[in-house]
Amino acid sequence: MYLFSYVHFFGLIVYCYLGAYIITKNPRKGLNHVCAVFILYLAIWSLQMVVVQSPYTSLDNAILFMNIGALGWIGMGYWFLCFALILSGYSFVLKKPWYHVIVAGMGILLLICQWQGKIITGFTRQPYGWAYAWSESIWTYIYWIYLFSTVGTAVFLFYKIDRTKQHHSKRIQAMILFYCTIISVTFASVTNVTLPYLKIFSIPALGNMFCLLWAAGLTYAITKYKLMSISPTTAADNIISTMNNLLFLLSPQGKIIMVNDATANQLGFRKEAMKNMDISDLVTPDGQKQGPVAQMLISQTVNNRKLDIKTSDGDTIPVILSTSQLQDQSGSTVGIVAIASDISELVASEKNRERIIKELETALDKIRTLSGLLPICSHCKKIRDDKEWTSVENYVSSHSEAEFSHSICPECAKKYYPDDNLYDD
């Protein structure tokens, strides 16, 4: 009976097509790549079942493809959790080495255990192909804990999105994934975990096919609510997340609702920690001499105002702040968008320019030049200054940086000291 083998082959084709479809929806987005890899692991799992649930497959081939398919049904928990973390805004967790050491490392360890025959061991011939049995080793229970922990955490993250996100379409997307995941996992757990554990082999394992319910929900979320697609909303999100300027979305009272990545990175705060923070708390006292910043933002639009914003470690960043008020149909202010440009380099260059100017002015003050027609006595050779006659030495010293040291020339030496022979070789 090839029925179930054909069914699994259909699932394999669907998963391969869906993975390629997700990549084409937004080729540059990491969320799409991670989701496509997760679906690839479902395809590997389906490939295993195509062979295992064929009535003409030998026992050796069934064991071989069960071990190949283990890459899918063991590794999918890691990738599914990665998908949920990125979708829910916790992608920073993926940058932590401990996450990969714990989650991915445990998956690799379980894969090795399966290849050593410590998780799935017994195979029983059935009309539809081969049925498998779970071993009684501790590694079987560790695998169940690992799988349900990763999937359960992902389900919780979907639930959290549905409860916390303000954007309606994102909440609908999360709700679809939440319910489809629960339904798929429930049915898959019955056919792939509970029945084999109870030694009931008359019903084939169809967990990978029940995951098509999740795939159907994912497809619906993509086509109907633009999940993982390039849309005006996602384009705006990408622009905001990649812009270098500091962006604040404020409530009418001046409380921070949202900031972009550049703001959190440059100020040294976590984005979640900045929520509900008063914008005035980030501005130095010098920037509030004209009044509280929050009150100023509410009462007027700000254009190119210089301020110093405080960072988490107590330093300050000079910025130019501009704002725009968001108003509803009645003209009431419902929010404020503030954009600040970091001008640290500009301020540093201005200070350097001012320093150079001061150094030049100081140098010019020290430089005094001799120019013009100088009245000099034809007999004593004194020079007439503005008020009096003064010697050449005094005049030159007072009008330049030159200093004099007295000596005697050869002519005067012969004239005044003829007997000393000062210049005789």
C-alpha positions, 0 to 999 in steps of 0.5 A: 500500500503506497498511499501514505508514501505518496502522502508524505511525498506530497508533503515533501513537495509542498515544503520545498515549494513553500520554502522557495516561496518564502525566500522570494517574498523578501530575499534580504530579510533574515526572518525569511531565511530562518523560516525557509531553513525550518521548512527545509527541516520539515522537508527532510523529515517528510523525505524520511517518511516517504521511504520509511512508510513504503511497504517495499522498503527494507529494514536497513533502508528504513533505519538509514532514512530514519537517521537521515530524517533525524536531522529534520525532526530533531533540528527543527526545534532550534530553527522554529525557536529562532523564527519565533525570536526574530518575529517577536523582536528578540533577535538579539538573543541570537547574538548570544553565544550561550543560546547556540551552545545550549539549544543548538548544542543539545540538538547536535548531541541528540542527533548523535544519540539517535545515530547510536540507536538511543532514541528510536530503536524498534521497527515493526513491519506494518501494511503501510511500511515500517512503524517505529518504537521509542527506546526506554533510555533517558535520551528519549525523554531528554528529546521530548523535553527539548522538543516541547521546550523549544516549541513551547517557548515559540508558542509563548512568543506568538502569544506575547506578540498577540497581546503586546503588539499595537499593529493590528496585522501583526497581532493577527499574524501572531494569532494565526501562528499561535493556534496553528502551532498548537493544533499541529503539535497536538495531532503530531504528538498523538501519532508520533509520540503517544501511540508509538510509546503505547505500542499502537502501530496500526495508525501510522506516524503523520506528524510531518503531515500535520505540520502542513496545518501550520504551513497552511496558516503561515501561507494564509498569514503571508498572503492575507496579512503580508507576513514576511512580505515587502509592504509599505509597513515592512518597508517603513520598519526597515527604513526606521531600523536601518537609519543612522539618525536617532528616532523617538516616537513620543506620547503627547505627554513626552513619554517615549513609546518607541525608539529605533535601533540607532537610538538604543545603540548610541545611547547604550539603552535597551529598547524595552528599557526606554519605553515610558521614559520621559524625554526630558530625562535624556536632555542635559540641564543646559538643553532645558534652559528655555523650558522643559523639553516635553512641554516645548515639544507639545506646544510647538514644532522644533526645527534644528535645535541643538541639545546634549542628550545623555547616554546610559553611562553618563556621557553626552552626545550633541545632537540637532533635534527636529520634531513633528506632531502627529494629529488626528482628524480633529486636530488634536495631538496624538503623538510626536515624532522626534529625529535627532542627528548626532553632530559629535564630529561637527562639534569636534571640528568646530572646536578644533577650528576655534583652537586653530583660530586662537593659536593664529591670533596669538601668533599674530599678536606676537608678530610685529613687523617693521614697515614704512618710512623711519626717521633716523638721526644722521649723526647718532642714528637714533630712531624717532618713535611716536613720542621720543627718540630711541636707539636702534636696539630699543626700537627694533626690540620693541617692534619685533621678536629680535634680540641683540647681542653686542659685538664689534665689526673689523672696521671699528676694531681697527679704529678703536682698538688698533693695538689689540689686533682683534681680527688679525689671523 
